[in-house]
Amino acid sequence: MTSKIKLLNIDEDLKKLEDCDFSKDFVSISSEIDENGVCVHSGLIICFQEQVFYYHYTGKSVLLNEITSELSNHSSLFVKKLEIIFEDDVVTFLGHCEKLQKIGVKPNYGFIFNDSYYDSNTKESFLVNAKHDITTCVGFCIKVIRGFLFNNKEYLKIDDWGNIDMSTLNPNLVNYINHYLQKYAAENGIQVKELFDKGELKRITPSELLTSGFFRDLPIRKASIDSVKPEIEEFLVKKKAA
């Protein structure tokens, strides 16, 4: 069964960050677009009382910065407001991100997607359902969103995505991942294969995460995203070329 989508109006709902209306509070998924209009990096934008915050994982560091006066420096960011987080909840979501930042969330980079999420209300361990925090910029956003949801419902149905063939990835990216996973494993006295379970080596792309913002019913299925993702990607390519 596919998830329920909001009436698709891409031109109205998918905007450059600097073109957004900041008079109302919102949380959105953001995607950085390269020179060809391709989504290359995911993050979260929080607008609270006309202040704009950018929360994302760079692959090395987790950053939570106020960028209200620097919007022109983020002209490559397109955003889609999250349908599942309401205006009255934005201040709580921002607090969730601030607490995670204070706790010191620090993932290691790797294409591992599982049932884990971040709980900012626990004093013992902010990572739930996993021993090791290994993820991408996309996975980081998913963990933050799910940690905020009531009863920690799944945001995306992670099981819908199959295992990735690492040989299809850029060799430099694979080397980068392997370097840091080996370093992390050595520091923890284990082998790399012990860092994740079978079936957790996946890739969910920035464009897939951005597309998820158009859906309301949880968990959001891959089939639902696939049904509209081509339109989203085509729209971004045209916007970049304009």
N, C-alpha and C positions, 0 to 999 in steps of 0.2 A: 504494500500500500504506500502510495506517495504522500508526502506531507502537504498540508494546505498552504498554498502560496497566496500572498497578498496580490491583488490585481496588479499585473505587471505594467509598470509605467517607468521604464528605465530612465528616461530623460528627466523625470521629476525626482526620482528617488536616489539615483546614483550621481553624486555631484563631486566636483573638486572641493577639497576641504575649504579653500578660501572663499568659495561661493555659497557656503552654508548659511542658514539663518541661525544665529547664536542667541536669539532672544528667548528661546526655550531650551531647557535642559535636555540632553540626549546622550546616549551611548551608541557608538557606531563601530562597525568593523572598517578598518582602513586597509587600503592596498596601495603600495608604491608602484607606479607604472614606469617602465623603462622607455627608451626613446622610440620603441616600436609599438608601444601601447600594451605591452605584456605585463601582467601582474608578477612582481618579483619579491615582494616583502609584505607581510601582514602585521597589523598592529591594532590597537584599540584607541579610539578617540572619545574622550569624555568631555562634554560641555556642561559646566555647572556655573550658574549665575554669570554667564557670558565669559567665563574663563575657560580656556581650552587646554586639555591635558592629553599628552601622547604617551601611551604605555605600550612597550613592545620589547621583544627579545631580539637582539642584533645577531645572535649566534655566539657572542662572547659575553655580553652584558645585558642585564635587564634595566631599562630606563623608564622613569616616570618623570616627564618634564612638562612644565607649563609652557605653552608655545603661543599664547594669545597674541603677543606682539611680534611673532615671527612667522605668521601664516604664509607670507610670500616666499619664505625659505622652504616651504613644504608644498610647492606647487605641483609636485608629481603625485600627491596623495589624493586618491578618490575614496569616498566614504559612503557606506550604506547604513542608515540607522537600524539598530536592532529592534525588531517588532516585539520581542519578548521582554524588553526592559522598559518600563514606563517612566514617564517624566518624574513622578514622585519618588521613584527608586534610584534616581541617578546619584543623589548625594550618598546613599548607602553603598552603591557600586564603587564610587570614587574612594570611599572609606575602605572598602574591601581591597582595592588596589594599593592604597597607601599602607595598609597593615601588612600586605604581602611584601611590599618594598622594605618596610621596616624590619620584618622578620629576616629578610635577606634571601629571597628566592633566587637561586642561581643554577639554572639548568646546564647540562652539558649538551652539545649539539649532536643530533643524530636523528635518523628517520624512524623513530620508534613511537608508535601510537598505541595506547592501551586504555584501560578503564580509569586511569589516574586523573586526579584533579587537585586544585589547591584549596585548602580550607584555612581561611584567615582567622577563624575563631578558636583554633586549637593552640595550646601553648607547647604541646609536645612535638608535633611534627605537622608541618603545613601540607605535606604531600600525602595524599590518601590513595590507597589501592596500588601502590608500587613502592619498591625499596629504593629505586634509583630514578632520578629526575633527568631523563634524556629526551630531548624533543627538538622541534624546529620552531620558527616564529609562528607558524600556524598552530602547532600543537600547544604552544604556550598560551595563545589566545583561547583555545578551546578549554584548557585547564582552568584559566581564570574565569571564563564565563560559567562553566559547569560548577565551579566552586561557589558561585554566587546564587545559582538557581535553587529554588525551594526544594528541599529533599535531595538536592544534588542530582537532579535528573540529567540524563545524557543530553548533550546538545546535538552532536552529530552521532549517528549510528556507526561507530568506528568499525564494527565487524563487516560493514558493507564494502570496505576497501580491502582488496587482496594484497598479498605480499608483493613487495617491489623487487624487481630484478636490478641489483646494484650495478650490473654491467651496462645498463642503459643510461646511467648517470654520468655527468661530467667527471672524468678521472681525477681532476684536481679537487673536486668536491668530495669524492670518495676518500681520497688521501687525507683531506682535512678531517673528515669524520673519523676515519680510522686512527689518526694521530691522537685525537683528543679522547676517544674511547679507550685506547690502549693506555694512555696516561692516567685516565680516571680509574681504570681497572687495576693498574699497578699500585696506585695510591690506596686502594681499598683491599689489596691483597687477594684479588680474584681474577678470573679470566674474562675476556670480553664476552664470550658466549654465555656467561652467567648474568650479564646485564639486562637481558630481555628474554622473554619466553617465545616459543614458536608461534608464528602468526602475528607478531607485533611489529615486524619490519615492514612499514608501509610508507606511502607518501600521499598526503592530502595537500593540494596545491593552494597557493594564495588566491587564485581565481575561484576555486571551489569554495573556500571559506567566505570570500566576498559574496558569492552567489547565495550562500546560506542565509544571508541577511534578509532575503526576500520571503523567507518562510516563517510560519508561526507555530505549527504543530511540532512537538518534540517527541522522540528524537527525529532530526532531519535525516532523510535517507539519501544515499548516493544517487539513486535513480531520480529523485526529485531534482537534485542539483544538476545532474546531467541533462535534464529536460529543458533547462533554460540557460545553462552556462554558455553555450555557443553564442546566444544573443548578447549576453553580458560582455563576452570577450570581443565580439565584433564591434559593439558600441564603444568600448575603450580604445580599440585600434583607430576607429574613425575620429574619436575625440582628440587623440594624440596627433593625428594627421591634419586636423583642421587648423 
